Amino acid sequence: MSKERWNLDLCGIATFAEMCSVTYDEAAQWAEDGTVPSIQMGCFRMINLARFRDDLERGKATFGAGDYSDE
């Protein structure tokens, strides 16, 4: 499968924590309090990398609790 066909829109909290060099607990708190965009899929919470990436590309430089609480 080519890289173009990989779906990189969502990732688990553990993977996101590793990418950001933070603990799992810190990344989980960010997802839970709306600091980063996430969605609940059954009993799993996934980070919405597509929205996170879009916001970074638009110049968003800081992320705070509640920024994505509308999700």
C-alpha positions as CSV (number, residue, x, y, z in Angstrom):
1,M,0.0,0.0,0.0
2,S,1.4,3.4,-0.9
3,K,1.8,6.2,1.6
4,E,-0.9,8.2,-0.2
5,R,-3.5,5.6,0.8
6,W,-2.6,5.5,4.5
7,N,-5.2,7.1,6.7
8,L,-3.4,9.5,9.1
9,D,-6.5,11.3,10.3
10,L,-6.7,9.6,13.7
11,C,-4.3,8.2,16.2
12,G,-4.5,6.7,19.7
13,I,-3.5,8.6,22.8
14,A,-0.3,6.5,23.3
15,T,0.9,7.2,19.8
16,F,0.1,10.9,20.2
17,A,2.0,11.0,23.5
18,E,5.0,9.4,21.9
19,M,5.0,11.9,19.0
20,C,4.8,14.8,21.4
21,S,7.3,13.4,23.9
22,V,4.9,13.6,26.8
23,T,3.5,11.0,29.1
24,Y,0.4,9.0,28.3
25,D,-1.4,10.7,31.2
26,E,-0.6,14.2,29.9
27,A,-1.8,13.4,26.4
28,A,-5.0,11.7,27.8
29,Q,-5.7,14.8,29.9
30,W,-5.3,17.1,26.8
31,A,-7.8,14.9,24.9
32,E,-10.2,14.8,27.8
33,D,-10.2,18.5,28.6
34,G,-10.3,19.7,24.9
35,T,-6.8,21.0,24.6
36,V,-6.3,18.9,21.4
37,P,-9.1,17.8,19.0
38,S,-10.3,14.2,19.7
39,I,-13.3,12.0,19.2
40,Q,-14.8,9.2,21.2
41,M,-15.0,5.9,19.3
42,G,-16.7,3.4,21.6
43,C,-14.6,3.1,24.6
44,F,-11.5,4.6,22.9
45,R,-10.7,8.3,22.5
46,M,-8.7,9.1,19.4
47,I,-6.8,12.3,18.5
48,N,-8.1,14.0,15.4
49,L,-4.8,14.5,13.6
50,A,-6.4,16.0,10.6
51,R,-7.9,18.9,12.5
52,F,-4.8,19.3,14.7
53,R,-2.6,19.4,11.5
54,D,-5.0,21.9,9.8
55,D,-4.9,24.2,12.8
56,L,-1.1,24.1,12.9
57,E,-0.9,24.9,9.2
58,R,-3.3,27.9,9.7
59,G,-0.8,29.2,12.4
60,K,-2.3,28.0,15.6
61,A,0.7,28.1,18.0
62,T,-0.9,27.6,21.4
63,F,-3.4,25.0,22.7
64,G,-5.3,25.4,25.9
65,A,-7.9,23.5,27.8
66,G,-11.3,24.0,26.2
67,D,-10.0,24.9,22.7
68,Y,-11.8,21.8,21.4
69,S,-14.5,21.3,23.9
70,D,-17.2,21.6,21.3
71,E,-16.3,18.2,19.9
